[in-house]
Amino acid sequence: MQLIHLGNELLTRALQGREPMPPRALEASVVAVGSFDGLHPGHRALIDMVKSEAESRGVAACLFTFREHPRLVLNGGGPQLITSWREKLAILQTVGLDAVVVVDFCAELARLPFAEFVDRFLVDMLGMIHLVGGHDLHLGADRGGSATTLIELGIARGFTMTIVPALSIPGSGVVSSSAIRRLVAEGDVVAAARMLGRPYSLWGEVGYGSGVGENMGFPTANLVPLDPGKVLPAKGVYAVRVHLPLDTVSPEDRPGVIETYEGTLPEMDRSGVLRGTLDTDRAVFRGMLNHGHAPTIHAGGLPEPRLEVHILDYTGYIRERSLKVEWIDRLRDERTFADADELREQLERDERTVRERIC
């Protein structure tokens, strides 16, 4: 897959006429444009259409997307993300596209009329002969590029267009990033996974805690998200799958591994610095995760909620390493217990439930 990056400074200078536009990157292509946050089944249907149309024409299948959500530029703040750019790129590497154009959205691009955007970036730079759009596609300043205006432009510019209808899931409704975001924020991780097509996940770096959990027999990894822009499930206790770098798993911990696989992302810390090795092999364990203030352990509760995950059947050392968690099911609300013994009894019940729900 060819990756074409258009940075903020290059775009700004080129659109202001102070730098030539990037040269033609593809001879001819079928293109889809969008943020594609989550890369959910609706997005995948659109990508499949791009690939099908490109194959029938013998040209490149291309996606034009944005590294950050455009509303960060347009409104000074965008929605919390389902997928970080790092996660999105890892998924895109597996879907069979010929090229992905990733753009650092900038103010100059936001002001560009849709016809000029299509001419400069899609037709001139990518050789677009066919455009694939979702049912809610809008391009350019003031969202002027609708299905109707783009079809009219295609007649004048010599490209055709296909609109992919919205995808609905029985019992869930129309698949959309905003709906998935809402379900995750509400803590309904089962419904979110059904709409996303996979469990919702997050990469985090393991920080330091008070050690109280270990003294109770339930040591926890305090997880700091690698991307603070990710949406977090509502406060509560969850059954999760925990993906660990394989080099942190000792022979003694092997019986607790429920799956191993070769990943697509090297291990990074919050600053983007490589951790461990370039090896992407992972081992998956069951886990129970609390998102909240830990009011029983910390009198009055922590001032800010945090993510703490107890990894079942694992005794290794993972401080300052990075891991991935997948939310499988919500177990209960976080609550204050009378004492540590009552909390321990609940944690033992939670563990039994996790073992039942995650095979």
N, C-alpha and C positions, 0 to 999 in steps of 0.2 A: 504493500500500500504506500503510495506516494503522499507525503505530508507537506503541504504548502502553507507556510506561516506568514501572515501579513500583520506586522507589528503596528502599534499605535503611532509611533513617530513616522514610519514609512507612509502609512495611510494618510495621516494629517498633512504631511509635506506634499504627497502626490495629489491629493484632492484640493490643495491650495495652489497647485500649479508650480510648486518649488522643486519638484522631483518628478521624473517621468514615472508613469504608471508601470507596475511590474509587467514584464514581457509575457507573451502568450505561454501558458504552462501546459495546455492540452490541445491536441489537434482538433478533436471533436468530442463532445460529451453529452451525457444526460445528467442533469443536476437537480438536487433538492436543497432547499435553503431553510434553516431554522436553528433554534437553540438546542433542541433535542435533549432537554434535561430529563434524565431518567432512562432514555433509550428504551421506553416501554413498548409493548406489542403494537401500539398504534404507530410509533416511530419505525418499528421493524417492518411493518407492512409497507410503509412508504419507502424504506430502503430496498425492500424486495422488489417493489415496482421500478425503482431506479435501475436496479441490476437487470431486471427483465427487459425493460425498454432499451437499455444500453446493449445488451446481448443481441437483441433482435436487429439493432442497427449497426453492430460491429464497432461501437465507440466505447469510450471510458465511462464508468459509473462513478459519479462524483458527489460528495456531500460538501456543502458550504455552511459552516457553522461558526459559533462564537466561543471564545475561551471563557468569557464571563458573560453573564446575562445582560442583554442590551439595556434593561431597565435600570441597571446600575448607573449607566451614563444618562439615560433619558430622565430619570426621576431622582437621581442621587441615592437610590437604594432599591435593590431588587429582592425577589423572593429568596428564601432559604433554598438551598439546592438539594436535589435528590442525588445527583452525581457530581462530584468535583470534576475538573477538567482531566485530572490524572485518571480517574475511574472511567470517564467517558472515552478517553483515548484507548484505554485497555480493551474496552468492549468493541470499539470500532475496528480494532485490529483483527477481530475475529469474524466480522460479518461479510467479508469478501468484496469490499469496495476497491476500486482502482486508485482513487485519490480522495483525500480529505483536505479541504481548505479551512484553516482555522484562523479566525480574525480577532484581533484585539479591537473590540468595538470602540469607536471614538466619536466625538461630537461632530466632526466633519462628515462622517459616514451617516450619522443620524439625520443630518440636514439634507442629504442627497435625495433628489426626486427619484421615484422608483424607476422611471424609464432610463435615467442616467446610470443608476445602479446596475440595472440589467445590462445595458450596453457596455459599460466599462468592465464590470467584474465577471459577468456570466457569459456574454457573447464574445467580447474581445479577448479576455484573459483565458477563459475556459473552453471556448469554441462550442458553447451550448447550442444544441439543435433541438433539445426537448427538455421541458421543465416539468418536474413532478412536484405537486403541492398538496398539502393537507387541506381539509375542508375549511380551515380557518386561516389560510395563508394571507398575509398582508406584508408587503415590502415597501421600503422607502419612507421618506418623510411623510408624516401625517397618515401613515398606513395607506398610502395612495394606490399601491399595487395590489389590488384584489384579484380574484379569479377572473372577473369580467374584464377589468382593464388590462390584465396580463395576457389574456387570450387575444384581445384587440392588438396589443403591442406585438405579440407573436406573429400575427398576420403581416404587420408592417416590417418586422425584423427577420422573418424567415425561420422562426422556431415554433414548435407545436407544444401542447401542454396536456397533462393528465392530472385530474383532481382525484385524490384518494379519499373516499368517504370516511367518516368517523368510525372507529371500531368500538363496538359495545360488547360487554361481557355479561351474560345472563346473571341477573341478580346483583350486578355491580353498577351497571350503567355505562355511559360513554367513558372510555379510557382517556385520561388527560393528566398532564403533570400536576396541575393545580389540585385535582381530586386526590392523587396519590400523596401529594404534600400534606393535604388536610388530614387524610387518614393516618399518616405517620405521626403528625403533630397531636392527634387525638389518642394515639396509642393503640389504634386498631391495626396491628402489624399483620394480622392474618389477611384482612381485606386489602391492605396495601400490597402485600405480596401477590395476591390474586390479580390485582390490577397491573402491578409492575412486571409480572411474569417471573419473578424471582424474589427471594427474601430481601428486605431492605437491609443495607449494610453500611458500615462506617469503618474507616481506618483510623487508628489512634496510637499514640505513643504512651508507653507505660511509665507513669510518674511514681512519686513516693507518697505513702500514706502513714497513718499512725501505728499500724501493726496490730490494732485491736482485733481485726477479723482473724488474723493468724492465731492469736491467743485463744479465740473461740473455736478454732478448728475449721474456719472458713476463710482462709487467706484470700485477699482480693487484689486484683491489678487495677490501680486507678488510671483510667483511660482519658487522655487529653486528645480530642480530635485533631487529626492532621490538618483538616480544613475547617476553620471556625464558621464558615458559611453554610455548613450542612445542617439540614433540619434534623432535630432530635425527637425521638418518640417521647410522648408525655411521661411525666414522672410515674414511677411504678417499678415493679419487679417482673422480669421477663426471662423466658427460656431462650437461650441464644446458642448459636454455633460459633466457636472461637477458632480462628485460623492463625496458627503459629508458624514462624520460620522453622523449618525442619531441623536446623542445627541446634535449636533450643530443646529438643525432645530427647531425653535419655532413654536407654533401653528399658529402665524401670517404668517409664511413663508410657511406653508403647502400647500396653494393653488398653489404655484409655483412648487411643486414636480411633476415630470412627471413619476416617477417610484421609487419604493423601492424594495430592495432585500437584502438577507443575503449573504455577501461576503465570501471569503475564506482567506483573509489577514487581520490580526490585524493592527491597525494604528501604524506606526513607524515614527521616525524622521530620519534625514540624518545620524545620528550616530548609527542607529539601536535600539534606545531606544524606548520602548513602550510608546505610547501616548494615552490619553483617557483611554479606558477600553479594555478588551479583546473582547468586542462586535464587530462584523463585519458588523452589519446592516448599509446599506447605503441609502441615498436619492439622486436622480438624478435631477439636474436642467439644464435648458438651459443656455448657456454662450456664450460670444464673447471674443475671445482671440487674443491679439496682441503679436507677436514675433518680436521684433525690438528695435530701439533706441529712440522711442518717440520724434522725432525731433521738433514737435510743442510745446510740454510741456517743453522740455529741450533744450535750445538754442544750436544748433549744434549737438544735439543728444547725448544720453548716450554713453560713450566710449565702453561699451560692451552691446550686445543685451540682453534683458531679456523677460521673459514670464509674461504677465499681463492678468488676466482673470476677466472680469466683469460677475458676476453671476446674471442672470435675476430673479427678484421677490424674492430676498434673502437679508435679512438685518442683519443676525447673525454675531457674532464675531468669526473669525477663525484664528487669528494671531497664529503662531507657531503650528497650526494643519496641518495635511496632507490630501490631497485630490487627486483625480484621474481625469484627463481630457481625453476625447476621441475626436479626431479630426473627424468631420463629413463632413465639406465642407470648401473650401477656398472662402472667400468673395472678397478680393481685396489685392493689394499691400499696404504696409505702405507708406505714403507720408507726406510731410510737408504742413500744411494748413496755410492760411494767418493769422488766429488768432484763439483764443479759441472758438469763436462763430461758425466759419466755421467748426471746428473740431466737436463741439457738434452736429451740424446739420447732419454731416456724421455719427456720432455714433448713432443718432436716426434712420437714414436709415438702418444702420447695424443691429440694434436691430429688426426692422421690418422684415428684411430678415431672421434673425435667427429664429424668431417665425414662419415664413413661412416654413422653411426647417427642423425644428426639431419639431415634433409633441409631 
